[in-house]
Amino acid sequence: MPRTAELKARQAAAVPTGVASKSIYVARAENAELWDVEGRRFIDFAAGIAVLNTGHRHPRVMEAVVRQTEAFAHTCFHVAPYESYLRLAERLNALAPGAFAKKTLFLNSGAEAVENAIKIARIATRRTAVIAFAGGFHGRTLLAMGLTGKVMPYKRGFGPFPAEIYHAGFPLPYRGVTSADALADLDRLFHADVDPKSVAAIIVEPVQGEGGFNVAPADFLQALRRLCDEHGIVLIADEVQGGMARTGRMFSIEHSGVVPDLITSAKGLGGGLPLSAVTGRAPLMDAAHPGGLGGTYGGNPISIAAAHAVLDVIEAEGLCARAAALGARMRARLEALAQASPRIGEVRGLGMMVAFELVKDKRTKEPDAALTAAILAQAEQRGLILLSCGVDANVVRLLAPLTIQDAVLEEGLAILGESIRAAESGGAATRAA
Ligand code: PLP
């Protein structure tokens, strides 16, 4: 039996069905390439779902990890704190937008950062309600799942959800939903469902990730800022997917000029090691009593060491500028593909957070999830790893490492073009040697 088939069978027997995965069992990986247990090479346009902005096994990140393991691997910050945690907090406080005093708390996952941001907003405002957006994704833990605005696969059957969560519409210009429409929906919410004076926080992804790489227009984010100021609401930017240089700025909200009160970071921050953070205004961050925030592993020293190296690499290799430049190149290539395709309805994104939406007909814009799945399958057969997203599962997202070599990026884009053409013509998948 081929190794992949054997591992798939073992996975089916030992791991729950809910933990869905591709069937690319990895043996090793380097920057933007990955080799599976069969020795097949793949170009990685998923980057561990936007985690490997600095690529697989960046030498500086790996070296920092090894060096840290030679000192200590875990103490629990609450028991025996370490300087590297403080220094990383200082670095994020300085990097986050806003010329005011900030503080940072470290956790393990994106969902945990989101949960803690809500806890902080609630205790600081002494209010309970939270507003999130349709199509938003904030994680799989109970509160984060409640905030998520996408039923399948994240919410179906997993309720009841925590109380006092409200969802408003998110601007989707391609589907005719303007910033004004989305703001009118928020106004409806404030009149019909929840008093704005009871709202602790509005949480928003400046670029929706799982929801389909929908970029929040600057005027929308600016209006949210004004509403939050007017009603004393904490504005939380969920930068778990869009942060860490991915969009061409350290934080994606910087494109709008809006300064949020709290920022959640994760994914790219740890360079492959689990680490997340909440960074925000010092008085908000200090609202919780001692012991109210934290956890056993939050800010694990090995992850913290990796994150220092990630920030060093982003700076030393100019990854914000590189994300902007390569992102523009990817956009141009995708626009050309869209011109030639009757099924690519829109190309969108920011920096190297680029996606294209597939429709059955450019006029009706009916979502085409089947074609999306076919493109992913064609690409995988040809040695390119892609992910889909979107509430209708009809968006292909490109999340290559920001460190990807030019030649590998070109090769990946060429495979992408072939895969789109093959899927559109219903052709059989072929795999290059
Ligand atoms: N927030 C956003 C915007 C995300 O994209 C994700 C994960 O994709 C999360 C939160 C949850 O992060 P995690 O899977 O690390 O819990």
Residues whose N, C-alpha, C, O or C-beta is under 5 A from the ligand:
A	BS01	PLP	S109 G110 A111 E112 F137 H138 G139 E205 G209 D238 V240 Q241 A266
